[in-house]
Amino acid sequence: MKSYENDYDLVIDEYKAFLDKYPNSKEAPAAIFRIVHCYQQIDDYEAIYGFIQELITDKKFSEIKSYAERHLISYNVYLKEYEKAISIADELLSNKKDDTDLYCQLLYEKGLIFKYQLEDEKEAETIFTKIVKEYPNHYMAQYAINELGIEDYGYKYLAKEKIDDQETAELSINNYPNPFNPDTEIRYHLPEAIHINLEIYNLLGQKIRTLINEQKPAGSHT
């Protein structure tokens, strides 16, 4: 990754220039996410913290402050300060019920911490179920279903709630942690048997690896 460091710095500079020019645009949260991702790729977590603090304290970014603060969750997970990460998530959740996208994303991230870091399957299931029950048509519901076990609790719950079968029959893919450096677990669900090609690219558009290039049966895979 060291050989790509200058390239990542250029990408970061471009996104920061965009944020400076369009601080309140609907794409601003995505720009923040990409900057954080780039820093993670070069393993510079202190830069992440400094960047987020700059956004939080600058009134220019007040409208997207919560989208900046959410990245303190993953930063504290990196530090293994899991209780602090959950505390930040809870504080943001209490103030962002009117922002469905951010609210569902925060719930999901909190559930992941309980499941993978704290190994509290019961609490994680409660959180993922909350997403599915209260926001069944939101795209994060499918992610939550995958974490619950799409061939087990997920399908049973969806059938009980009579959610359109089309919602559950589509291809889905997610991974945790995301962003990641260097390891992640990729889960995907296939509505039918099909030949799939799963490849990994970095933010610079460079192909890193082909993970799968073969026929796979319908169902869930990891």
Disulfide bonds with the S-S distance in Angstrom:
none
